[in-house]
Amino acid sequence: MCGIVAYIGKRQAYPILIKGLQRLEYRGYDSAGVALLNGAMHVYKKKGKVQELINFAKTQDCEGTLGMGHTRWATHGKPDDINAHPHTSGDGRLTLIHNGIIENYATLKTALMRLGHTFTSQTDTEVLVHLIEELQRREHLPIEEAVRVALTKVVGAYAIVVMDKTEPNKLVAARKASPLVLGIGQDEFFFASDASPIVEYTKKVVYLEDEQIAVAHRNGAYELRNIFKNQIEEPFVQQLNLTIEALEKGGYDSFMLKEIHEQPKTIGDCMRGRLNAEEGWIKLGGLEEYEQRIGNAQRFIIAACGTSWHAGLVAEYLFEELARIPVEVEYASELRYRNPIITDKDVVIAISQSGETADTLAALELAKSQGALIYGIVNVVGSSIARLTHAGSYIHAGPEIGVASTKAFTGQVTLLTMMALSLGYKRGKISKTQYHKLLTEMENLPSKMEQVLKVNEQVKYIASEIKDAPNALYLGRGYNFPVALEGALKLKEISYIHAEGYPAAEMKHGPIALIDENMPVVVICNNKSAYEKIVSNIQEVKARKGIVIAVVTEGDTIIKELADYIIEIPDTEEPFAPLLSVIPLQLLSYHIAVMRNCNVDQPRNLAKSVTVE
């Protein structure tokens, strides 16, 4: 959730840290801070956005070729200057930044206070830096060994970087259950929560493994050790496939708007080399590797959170209709605590944009321990879920900076659709004629998405009409029920309007009581199989004076007469309906949020990657 960046080398650290924090601000923006070592240790931190830190630091000494920076999403302690990172030891020798949660911090804090330590913040992080200090003082350990021993006493999740002003030629980092990447330059090193702060300086990276500690030396050497075994481990150096351009707004007003408009390209990238309608094949490397076991599975269990959970709900319809495989879709945050019945005949599919979602990781470890095959669908190469799973596929959506997920959702649904089609055909549940028809239509989806994006100005007008509504209801049937949930979530996330998504038929079982002349009701109507039922649902809303915004197939005349506003989208096969119907809902949320002066890329209280429970 928090963002970490650190540097050791020959360059001035401060500009690298600030630029890195700006790129990581989507991970947390309650406060930000830097520490720079140049003889003395200088720590500057401010509540609020990174810009507040920049403004403060203008009059400060920012020299130094060793430093660290942090942007915080608050867990322990309110957002303020004191609780902001970096945190220092009582003797001022050590400085530490941290992403994660130290679960036994209260016990450690009590023990340290008995030894004479005093604390200035409410954070669990300050306890960790004092613990390292105590080990250094008592056992006279070098910094990397003090950090390693301290972490053997810690329960929880962490990605940390530590500096010691008496050892200015070292930077020490470690991780467990929170992401951390080491960038390897020419006689210089970078640490960061993800690759975005590193990409313009080096393409060579090492993704730290769980329970690994890294020491980077100013002379160009580095080493990795296992925290508990204290053994040197061989690094796996990878090449980054990431460009600076992908991390910029590219002329758009926000990352979210850019990412909405990128979707025709990103789902094309997701399908490229994997689907060929003319030759009649789908090839997914991870699927082919375990094809027999996946195809013969008794059931699929899909584990995900947030928007990825909605993609999983779409997949439930896809797998059950096209491949005839039973599916259960689980909130990963609940699965691990429910003592679920999972066997070696199950396939657990994990869906996560970041590949670092803490709840999903924990659920996967549980499922893996019970013998299930684990299949990962993630966006970020080298992420924890990608390394934990038996097999999987990347969605190839590129960096998603906006906190409210858009292109990752359509990328996930595209990948899941290809899986369902491939399995359905190979299991004999789809005829050859139908299979080729569906593949051909899938190849047409990027161009149809381009057509959908042309409704932007119309959606903007509708947004201006309903932007002041305190509540909204989203209705859909079949494949579009998860889209209703996703549309409501987007509106909540970025405009702070309370919204709920429902299966349209469930409206009569409660939500209809809320409908009056002030209630916008967004109805997704591009289903063919349940069209008449949806018309009836709209009539029920209009009978109670609700405001109906209908997403319909081009040429629709019946709903056009009933609805207050309509948004037309191209016709497509029903299993592909969510990929087109979700885009107007993304645009609607975006424009309403902008009109309400909300920060669409960094909505309050949210972080892009939920790496703590």
C-alpha positions as CSV (number, residue, x, y, z in Angstrom):
1,M,0.0,0.0,0.0
2,C,2.8,2.4,0.9
3,G,5.4,3.4,-1.7
4,I,9.1,2.8,-1.1
5,V,12.1,4.1,-3.1
6,A,15.8,4.3,-2.2
7,Y,19.1,5.0,-3.8
8,I,22.9,4.5,-3.3
9,G,25.4,5.5,-5.9
10,K,27.2,8.5,-7.3
11,R,24.2,10.7,-8.3
12,Q,22.4,13.1,-6.0
13,A,19.7,11.0,-4.4
14,Y,17.0,13.6,-3.8
15,P,15.8,14.2,-7.4
16,I,15.7,10.4,-7.9
17,L,13.7,9.9,-4.7
18,I,11.2,12.7,-5.4
19,K,10.5,11.5,-9.0
20,G,10.2,8.0,-7.7
21,L,7.7,9.1,-5.0
22,Q,5.6,10.9,-7.6
23,R,5.4,7.7,-9.6
24,L,4.5,5.7,-6.5
25,E,2.0,8.2,-5.2
26,Y,-0.9,5.9,-6.4
27,R,0.2,3.5,-3.6
28,G,-0.4,5.9,-0.8
29,Y,-0.7,9.7,-0.4
30,D,-1.5,10.4,3.3
31,S,2.0,11.7,3.8
32,A,5.5,11.6,2.3
33,G,9.1,11.8,3.5
34,V,12.7,11.4,2.5
35,A,15.9,10.7,4.4
36,L,19.3,11.8,3.0
37,L,22.7,10.9,4.4
38,N,25.6,13.3,3.8
39,G,27.7,13.2,6.9
40,A,24.6,14.0,8.9
41,M,21.2,12.3,8.6
42,H,18.5,14.7,7.2
43,V,14.9,13.6,7.5
44,Y,12.1,15.6,6.0
45,K,8.5,14.5,6.1
46,K,5.1,16.1,5.6
47,K,1.4,15.2,5.8
48,G,-0.4,15.2,2.5
49,K,0.7,14.8,-1.1
50,V,4.3,14.5,-2.3
51,Q,4.1,18.1,-3.5
52,E,3.8,19.2,0.2
53,L,7.1,17.5,0.8
54,I,8.7,19.2,-2.2
55,N,7.5,22.6,-1.1
56,F,9.0,22.0,2.4
57,A,12.3,20.7,1.2
58,K,13.0,23.7,-1.1
59,T,14.7,25.5,1.9
60,Q,16.4,22.4,3.3
61,D,19.8,20.7,2.8
62,C,19.0,18.0,0.2
63,E,22.6,16.9,-0.7
64,G,23.6,13.3,-0.5
65,T,24.2,10.3,-2.7
66,L,22.5,7.9,-0.3
67,G,18.8,8.2,0.6
68,M,15.3,6.8,0.8
69,G,11.8,8.1,0.3
70,H,8.3,6.9,1.3
71,T,4.7,7.8,0.5
72,R,2.3,6.5,3.1
73,W,-1.1,4.9,3.3
74,A,-1.9,5.0,7.0
75,T,-2.5,1.9,9.0
76,H,-1.2,2.4,12.5
77,G,-1.5,6.1,13.5
78,K,-3.3,8.9,11.8
79,P,-1.8,10.8,8.8
80,D,0.4,13.5,10.2
81,D,4.0,14.7,10.1
82,I,5.1,12.6,13.1
83,N,3.6,9.3,11.8
84,A,5.0,9.9,8.3
85,H,8.0,7.8,7.3
86,P,11.0,7.6,7.5
87,H,11.4,6.8,11.1
88,T,14.6,7.0,13.1
89,S,16.1,5.1,16.0
90,G,16.3,6.7,19.4
91,D,20.0,7.4,19.0
92,G,19.5,8.9,15.6
93,R,21.8,6.4,14.0
94,L,19.3,4.4,11.9
95,T,16.5,5.5,9.5
96,L,13.9,3.1,8.2
97,I,11.0,3.0,5.7
98,H,8.3,0.3,5.7
99,N,5.4,-1.0,3.7
100,G,3.3,-3.6,5.6
101,I,2.1,-4.3,9.1
102,I,4.1,-5.6,12.1
103,E,1.4,-7.6,13.9
104,N,3.3,-8.1,17.1
105,Y,4.5,-4.5,17.4
106,A,2.6,-3.9,20.7
107,T,4.4,-6.7,22.4
108,L,7.8,-5.6,21.1
109,K,7.0,-2.0,22.0
110,T,6.3,-2.9,25.6
111,A,9.5,-4.9,25.9
112,L,11.5,-2.1,24.3
113,M,10.0,0.5,26.6
114,R,11.1,-1.6,29.6
115,L,14.6,-1.3,28.2
116,G,14.4,2.5,28.2
117,H,13.2,3.2,24.6
118,T,10.8,6.1,24.0
119,F,8.6,6.5,21.0
120,T,7.3,9.6,19.3
121,S,4.8,8.1,16.8
122,Q,1.9,5.8,16.9
123,T,3.3,3.5,14.1
124,D,4.4,-0.1,14.1
125,T,7.3,0.9,12.0
126,E,9.0,3.0,14.7
127,V,9.0,-0.1,16.9
128,L,11.0,-2.0,14.3
129,V,13.7,0.6,13.9
130,H,14.1,0.7,17.7
131,L,14.3,-3.1,17.8
132,I,17.2,-3.0,15.3
133,E,18.8,-0.3,17.4
134,E,18.6,-2.4,20.5
135,L,20.2,-5.4,18.8
136,Q,23.0,-3.1,17.5
137,R,23.6,-1.7,20.9
138,R,23.5,-4.9,22.8
139,E,25.2,-7.3,20.4
140,H,27.4,-4.9,18.4
141,L,26.1,-6.2,15.1
142,P,26.7,-4.6,11.6
143,I,23.6,-3.1,10.2
144,E,22.6,-5.9,7.8
145,E,23.0,-8.5,10.6
146,A,21.0,-6.4,13.1
147,V,18.2,-6.1,10.5
148,R,18.2,-9.8,9.8
149,V,18.1,-10.8,13.4
150,A,15.4,-8.2,14.2
151,L,13.2,-9.6,11.4
152,T,13.4,-13.1,12.9
153,K,11.5,-11.7,15.9
154,V,8.8,-10.0,13.8
155,V,5.4,-11.3,12.9
156,G,3.7,-9.7,9.9
157,A,4.3,-8.4,6.5
158,Y,7.1,-6.0,5.5
159,A,9.1,-4.4,2.7
160,I,11.8,-2.3,4.4
161,V,14.8,-0.2,3.6
162,V,17.3,0.8,6.3
163,M,20.2,3.2,6.5
164,D,22.9,3.5,9.1
165,K,24.8,6.8,9.3
166,T,27.9,5.1,10.7
167,E,27.9,2.8,7.6
168,P,27.3,5.3,4.7
169,N,28.3,2.8,2.0
170,K,25.5,0.4,2.5
171,L,21.8,0.2,1.9
172,V,19.9,-2.7,3.5
173,A,16.5,-3.9,2.4
174,A,14.2,-6.9,3.1
175,R,10.8,-8.3,2.3
176,K,8.1,-10.6,3.4
177,A,4.6,-10.6,1.8
178,S,5.1,-7.0,0.5
179,P,6.7,-6.3,-2.9
180,L,10.2,-4.9,-3.3
181,V,12.4,-4.7,-6.3
182,L,16.2,-4.1,-6.6
183,G,17.4,-2.1,-9.6
184,I,21.0,-2.8,-10.6
185,G,22.8,0.1,-12.3
186,Q,26.4,0.9,-13.1
187,D,27.9,1.1,-9.6
188,E,24.5,2.2,-8.2
189,F,21.5,0.5,-6.8
190,F,17.8,1.3,-6.5
191,F,15.1,-0.2,-4.3
192,A,11.4,0.4,-4.9
193,S,7.9,-1.0,-4.3
194,D,7.6,-1.6,-8.1
195,A,9.6,-0.9,-11.2
196,S,8.2,2.5,-12.1
197,P,10.8,4.6,-10.2
198,I,13.6,2.5,-11.6
199,V,12.9,2.2,-15.3
200,E,14.6,5.3,-16.6
201,Y,17.9,4.4,-14.8
202,T,18.2,0.7,-15.4
203,K,16.4,-2.3,-17.0
204,K,18.1,-4.9,-14.8
205,V,16.1,-5.8,-11.7
206,V,15.8,-8.5,-9.1
207,Y,12.4,-9.1,-7.5
208,L,13.2,-10.0,-3.9
209,E,11.7,-13.2,-2.6
210,D,9.8,-13.7,0.6
211,E,12.1,-13.7,3.7
212,Q,15.0,-12.3,1.7
213,I,17.4,-9.5,2.8
214,A,19.5,-7.6,0.3
215,V,22.6,-5.5,0.9
216,A,23.7,-3.0,-1.7
217,H,27.2,-1.6,-1.5
218,R,28.5,1.7,-2.9
219,N,31.3,-0.2,-4.7
220,G,28.8,-1.9,-7.0
221,A,28.5,-5.2,-5.1
222,Y,25.3,-6.7,-3.7
223,E,24.2,-9.9,-2.0
224,L,21.0,-11.6,-1.0
225,R,20.5,-13.8,2.0
226,N,17.6,-15.8,3.5
227,I,16.6,-14.1,6.7
228,F,16.0,-17.3,8.7
229,K,18.7,-19.6,7.2
230,N,21.2,-16.8,6.9
231,Q,22.5,-18.3,3.7
232,I,23.6,-16.4,0.6
233,E,21.1,-16.9,-2.3
234,E,21.6,-16.6,-6.0
235,P,19.8,-13.6,-7.5
236,F,17.6,-14.0,-10.6
237,V,18.2,-10.9,-12.7
238,Q,15.4,-9.9,-15.1
239,Q,15.1,-7.3,-17.9
240,L,12.3,-4.8,-17.5
241,N,9.8,-4.6,-20.3
242,L,8.6,-1.2,-19.4
243,T,8.8,2.3,-21.0
244,I,8.8,5.8,-19.5
245,E,5.9,6.7,-21.9
246,A,3.7,4.0,-20.3
247,L,4.1,5.9,-17.0
248,E,3.1,9.3,-18.3
249,K,-0.4,10.7,-18.9
250,G,0.2,11.1,-22.7
251,G,-1.8,14.2,-23.1
252,Y,-4.9,13.0,-21.1
253,D,-6.1,15.0,-18.1
254,S,-5.7,11.9,-15.8
255,F,-4.3,8.4,-15.8
256,M,-7.8,7.0,-15.4
257,L,-9.0,8.7,-18.6
258,K,-5.9,7.5,-20.4
259,E,-6.4,4.0,-19.2
260,I,-10.1,3.9,-20.2
261,H,-9.1,5.0,-23.7
262,E,-6.2,2.4,-23.9
263,Q,-8.6,-0.5,-23.6
264,P,-9.0,-1.3,-27.3
265,K,-5.2,-1.6,-27.4
266,T,-4.7,-3.5,-24.2
267,I,-7.3,-6.2,-24.9
268,G,-5.7,-6.5,-28.3
269,D,-2.3,-7.0,-26.6
270,C,-3.9,-9.6,-24.3
271,M,-5.1,-11.6,-27.3
272,R,-2.1,-11.1,-29.5
273,G,-0.3,-14.4,-30.2
274,R,-2.9,-16.2,-28.2
275,L,-5.9,-16.2,-30.5
276,N,-6.2,-16.8,-34.2
277,A,-9.8,-16.9,-35.6
278,E,-8.7,-17.7,-39.2
279,E,-6.7,-20.8,-38.1
280,G,-9.2,-21.5,-35.2
281,W,-7.0,-21.7,-32.1
282,I,-6.4,-20.3,-28.7
283,K,-3.0,-20.9,-27.1
284,L,-2.4,-19.9,-23.4
285,G,1.0,-21.2,-22.2
286,G,0.0,-21.7,-18.6
287,L,-3.2,-23.4,-19.6
288,E,-1.5,-25.8,-22.0
289,E,1.1,-26.8,-19.4
290,Y,-1.6,-28.2,-17.1
291,E,-4.3,-28.8,-19.7
292,Q,-5.4,-32.2,-18.6
293,R,-5.6,-31.4,-14.9
294,I,-7.4,-28.2,-15.5
295,G,-9.8,-29.7,-18.1
296,N,-10.6,-32.5,-15.7
297,A,-11.1,-30.4,-12.6
298,Q,-14.2,-31.1,-10.5
299,R,-14.6,-27.3,-10.0
300,F,-12.9,-24.0,-10.3
301,I,-12.6,-21.8,-7.2
302,I,-11.9,-18.1,-8.1
303,A,-10.3,-16.0,-5.4
304,A,-10.0,-12.3,-5.8
305,C,-10.8,-8.9,-4.3
306,G,-12.6,-5.7,-5.5
307,T,-12.7,-5.2,-9.2
308,S,-10.9,-8.5,-9.8
309,W,-13.7,-10.3,-7.9
310,H,-16.2,-8.8,-10.4
311,A,-14.0,-10.2,-13.2
312,G,-14.2,-13.5,-11.4
313,L,-18.0,-13.3,-11.4
314,V,-18.1,-12.8,-15.1
315,A,-15.8,-15.8,-15.4
316,E,-18.3,-17.9,-13.4
317,Y,-20.8,-17.4,-16.2
318,L,-18.2,-18.0,-18.9
319,F,-16.8,-21.3,-17.5
320,E,-20.2,-22.7,-16.5
321,E,-21.8,-21.8,-19.9
322,L,-19.0,-22.4,-22.3
323,A,-16.9,-25.1,-20.6
324,R,-19.6,-26.7,-18.2
325,I,-17.2,-26.6,-15.3
326,P,-18.7,-25.7,-11.8
327,V,-17.4,-22.5,-10.4
328,E,-17.3,-20.8,-7.0
329,V,-16.2,-17.2,-6.7
330,E,-14.8,-16.3,-3.4
331,Y,-13.7,-13.1,-1.7
332,A,-10.1,-14.0,-1.0
333,S,-10.4,-12.1,2.3
334,E,-13.0,-14.5,3.5
335,L,-11.8,-17.7,1.9
336,R,-8.8,-18.1,4.1
337,Y,-10.8,-17.7,7.3
338,R,-13.7,-20.0,6.4
339,N,-11.9,-23.4,6.7
340,P,-12.9,-24.2,3.1
341,I,-13.1,-27.7,1.6
342,I,-10.4,-27.7,-1.1
343,T,-8.9,-30.8,-2.7
344,D,-6.4,-31.8,-5.3
345,K,-9.2,-32.1,-7.8
346,D,-9.9,-28.4,-7.6
347,V,-8.3,-25.6,-9.6
348,V,-8.0,-22.3,-7.7
349,I,-7.8,-19.3,-10.1
350,A,-6.3,-16.1,-8.5
351,I,-7.1,-12.8,-10.1
352,S,-5.1,-9.7,-9.1
353,Q,-3.9,-6.7,-11.1
354,S,-0.9,-6.1,-8.9
355,G,-0.2,-9.7,-8.1
356,E,0.6,-8.6,-4.6
357,T,-2.9,-8.5,-2.9
358,A,-2.3,-9.7,0.6
359,D,-5.6,-11.5,1.1
360,T,-5.4,-13.3,-2.3
361,L,-1.8,-14.4,-1.5
362,A,-2.9,-15.8,1.8
363,A,-5.9,-17.7,0.3
364,L,-3.6,-19.2,-2.4
365,E,-1.1,-20.4,0.2
366,L,-4.0,-22.1,2.0
367,A,-5.3,-23.7,-1.2
368,K,-1.9,-24.8,-2.3
369,S,-1.3,-26.5,1.0
370,Q,-4.5,-28.6,0.4
371,G,-3.3,-29.8,-3.0
372,A,-5.2,-27.6,-5.4
373,L,-3.7,-26.5,-8.7
374,I,-3.1,-22.7,-8.5
375,Y,-3.6,-20.6,-11.7
376,G,-2.7,-16.9,-11.6
377,I,-4.1,-14.1,-13.7
378,V,-2.1,-11.0,-13.0
379,N,-0.8,-7.9,-14.7
380,V,2.5,-7.2,-13.0
381,V,5.4,-9.4,-14.2
382,G,7.5,-10.9,-11.4
383,S,4.8,-10.3,-8.8
384,S,4.3,-12.5,-5.7
385,I,1.2,-14.3,-7.1
386,A,3.0,-14.9,-10.4
387,R,5.8,-16.7,-8.5
388,L,3.5,-18.6,-6.1
389,T,1.2,-20.2,-8.7
390,H,1.8,-23.5,-10.5
391,A,0.8,-21.8,-13.8
392,G,-0.8,-18.7,-15.1
393,S,-1.1,-15.9,-17.7
394,Y,-0.4,-12.2,-17.7
395,I,-3.0,-9.9,-19.1
396,H,-0.4,-7.6,-20.7
397,A,-2.4,-4.4,-19.9
398,G,0.7,-2.3,-19.1
399,P,1.1,-0.2,-16.0
400,E,-2.3,0.8,-14.4
401,I,-1.6,4.0,-12.4
402,G,-5.2,5.1,-11.7
403,V,-6.4,3.6,-8.4
404,A,-9.8,2.7,-9.8
405,S,-9.1,-0.2,-12.1
406,T,-10.4,0.0,-15.7
407,K,-8.1,-1.6,-18.3
408,A,-7.0,-4.3,-15.9
409,F,-10.7,-5.4,-15.5
410,T,-11.2,-5.7,-19.2
411,G,-7.8,-7.5,-19.6
412,Q,-8.8,-10.0,-16.9
413,V,-12.2,-10.6,-18.5
414,T,-10.5,-11.0,-21.9
415,L,-8.1,-13.6,-20.6
416,L,-10.8,-15.5,-18.7
417,T,-12.9,-15.5,-21.8
418,M,-10.1,-17.1,-23.8
419,M,-9.6,-19.7,-21.1
420,A,-13.3,-20.6,-21.1
421,L,-13.5,-20.8,-24.9
422,S,-10.4,-23.0,-25.1
423,L,-11.6,-25.4,-22.4
424,G,-15.1,-25.5,-23.8
425,Y,-14.0,-26.4,-27.3
426,K,-11.5,-29.0,-26.0
427,R,-14.0,-30.5,-23.7
428,G,-16.5,-30.8,-26.6
429,K,-19.0,-28.3,-25.1
430,I,-18.8,-25.9,-28.0
431,S,-19.3,-27.0,-31.6
432,K,-16.6,-26.2,-34.1
433,T,-18.9,-23.8,-35.9
434,Q,-19.8,-21.9,-32.8
435,Y,-16.1,-21.9,-31.7
436,H,-15.0,-20.2,-34.9
437,K,-17.9,-17.7,-34.7
438,L,-16.9,-16.7,-31.2
439,L,-13.2,-16.4,-32.0
440,T,-14.0,-14.2,-35.0
441,E,-16.2,-11.9,-32.8
442,M,-13.4,-11.7,-30.2
443,E,-11.0,-10.4,-32.7
444,N,-13.5,-7.7,-33.6
445,L,-13.8,-6.5,-30.0
446,P,-11.0,-4.0,-30.0
447,S,-12.6,-2.1,-32.9
448,K,-16.0,-2.3,-31.2
449,M,-14.4,-0.8,-28.1
450,E,-13.2,2.1,-30.2
451,Q,-16.8,2.6,-31.2
452,V,-18.0,2.6,-27.6
453,L,-15.5,5.3,-26.7
454,K,-17.2,7.6,-29.1
455,V,-20.1,7.9,-26.7
456,N,-17.8,10.0,-24.4
457,E,-19.5,13.4,-24.9
458,Q,-23.0,11.9,-24.6
459,V,-21.9,10.2,-21.3
460,K,-20.5,13.5,-20.1
461,Y,-23.8,15.2,-20.7
462,I,-25.6,12.5,-18.7
463,A,-23.1,12.9,-15.9
464,S,-23.9,16.6,-15.7
465,E,-27.5,15.8,-15.2
466,I,-27.1,13.3,-12.3
467,K,-23.8,14.4,-10.7
468,D,-25.6,15.7,-7.5
469,A,-27.5,12.6,-6.8
470,P,-26.7,11.2,-3.3
471,N,-27.3,7.6,-4.3
472,A,-27.5,5.5,-7.5
473,L,-28.6,2.0,-8.4
474,Y,-27.1,-0.3,-11.1
475,L,-29.0,-3.2,-12.5
476,G,-28.0,-6.0,-14.8
477,R,-28.8,-9.6,-15.7
478,G,-26.7,-12.6,-16.5
479,Y,-23.3,-11.6,-17.8
480,N,-24.1,-8.0,-17.0
481,F,-24.9,-8.4,-13.3
482,P,-21.1,-8.3,-12.5
483,V,-20.9,-5.2,-14.7
484,A,-23.6,-3.6,-12.6
485,L,-21.5,-4.3,-9.5
486,E,-18.4,-2.9,-11.2
487,G,-20.2,0.2,-12.3
488,A,-21.4,0.9,-8.8
489,L,-18.0,0.3,-7.4
490,K,-16.4,2.8,-9.8
491,L,-18.9,5.5,-8.8
492,K,-18.3,4.9,-5.1
493,E,-14.5,4.8,-5.5
494,I,-14.0,8.1,-7.3
495,S,-17.0,10.3,-6.9
496,Y,-18.0,9.2,-3.3
497,I,-21.6,8.8,-4.3
498,H,-23.2,5.8,-2.6
499,A,-24.1,3.2,-5.2
500,E,-25.2,-0.4,-5.3
501,G,-25.3,-3.0,-8.0
502,Y,-28.0,-5.7,-8.1
503,P,-29.3,-8.4,-10.3
504,A,-32.2,-6.6,-12.0
505,A,-34.7,-9.2,-10.7
506,E,-33.6,-8.6,-7.1
507,M,-34.7,-5.0,-7.3
508,K,-38.2,-6.1,-6.2
509,H,-36.7,-7.8,-3.1
510,G,-35.7,-4.6,-1.3
511,P,-33.9,-1.8,-3.4
512,I,-37.2,-0.8,-5.1
513,A,-38.1,0.9,-1.8
514,L,-35.3,3.5,-2.5
515,I,-36.5,4.5,-5.9
516,D,-38.0,8.0,-6.3
517,E,-37.6,11.0,-8.6
518,N,-34.1,11.6,-7.2
519,M,-32.7,8.1,-7.8
520,P,-30.6,7.5,-11.0
521,V,-30.9,3.8,-12.0
522,V,-28.3,2.6,-14.5
523,V,-29.6,-0.4,-16.4
524,I,-27.4,-2.5,-18.6
525,C,-29.6,-3.8,-21.4
526,N,-27.4,-5.4,-24.1
527,N,-28.4,-8.9,-23.1
528,K,-30.3,-10.8,-25.8
529,S,-31.5,-13.7,-23.6
530,A,-33.2,-11.6,-20.9
531,Y,-34.2,-8.6,-22.9
532,E,-38.0,-8.7,-22.2
533,K,-37.3,-9.2,-18.4
534,I,-35.0,-6.1,-18.4
535,V,-37.8,-4.1,-20.2
536,S,-40.1,-5.1,-17.4
537,N,-37.6,-4.0,-14.8
538,I,-37.3,-0.6,-16.4
539,Q,-41.0,-0.2,-16.4
540,E,-41.1,-0.9,-12.7
541,V,-38.5,1.8,-12.1
542,K,-40.4,4.3,-14.3
543,A,-43.6,3.6,-12.4
544,R,-41.9,4.9,-9.3
545,K,-40.5,8.0,-11.1
546,G,-36.9,6.7,-11.1
547,I,-34.4,8.2,-13.5
548,V,-33.3,5.5,-16.0
549,I,-30.0,5.6,-17.8
550,A,-29.9,2.6,-20.1
551,V,-26.9,1.0,-21.9
552,V,-28.5,-0.6,-25.0
553,T,-27.5,-2.2,-28.2
554,E,-27.4,0.0,-31.3
555,G,-30.7,0.3,-33.0
556,D,-32.8,-0.5,-29.9
557,T,-36.2,1.2,-30.1
558,I,-38.2,-0.3,-27.2
559,I,-36.0,0.8,-24.3
560,K,-35.3,4.1,-26.1
561,E,-39.0,5.0,-25.5
562,L,-38.8,4.1,-21.8
563,A,-35.5,5.4,-20.6
564,D,-34.6,9.0,-19.7
565,Y,-31.2,8.6,-21.2
566,I,-29.7,5.9,-23.5
567,I,-26.1,5.0,-24.4
568,E,-25.9,2.9,-27.5
569,I,-23.1,0.4,-27.9
570,P,-22.3,-2.1,-30.7
571,D,-23.9,-5.5,-30.9
572,T,-21.8,-8.5,-29.8
573,E,-22.2,-12.1,-28.7
574,E,-23.6,-12.4,-25.2
575,P,-20.5,-13.8,-23.5
576,F,-18.6,-10.7,-24.6
577,A,-21.2,-8.2,-23.5
578,P,-19.3,-7.1,-20.3
579,L,-16.3,-6.0,-22.3
580,L,-18.4,-3.4,-24.1
581,S,-21.0,-2.5,-21.5
582,V,-18.5,-1.7,-18.8
583,I,-16.9,1.2,-20.7
584,P,-19.8,3.7,-20.6
585,L,-20.0,3.0,-16.8
586,Q,-16.3,3.8,-16.4
587,L,-16.8,7.0,-18.4
588,L,-19.9,8.0,-16.4
589,S,-18.1,7.6,-13.1
590,Y,-15.1,9.5,-14.4
591,H,-17.1,12.5,-15.6
592,I,-19.2,12.7,-12.4
593,A,-16.1,12.6,-10.3
594,V,-14.4,15.4,-12.3
595,M,-17.6,17.5,-12.1
596,R,-17.6,17.0,-8.3
597,N,-13.9,18.1,-8.1
598,C,-12.7,14.7,-6.9
599,N,-9.2,13.4,-7.5
600,V,-10.0,10.6,-9.9
601,D,-6.5,9.1,-9.9
602,Q,-6.0,9.2,-6.2
603,P,-9.4,8.9,-4.5
604,R,-9.5,9.4,-0.7
605,N,-8.7,6.5,1.6
606,L,-7.8,4.1,-1.3
607,A,-4.5,2.6,-2.5
608,K,-3.8,0.8,-5.7
609,S,-2.3,-2.3,-4.3
610,V,-3.7,-3.7,-1.0
611,T,-0.6,-5.4,0.3
612,V,-1.8,-5.5,4.0
613,E,-4.8,-7.1,5.5
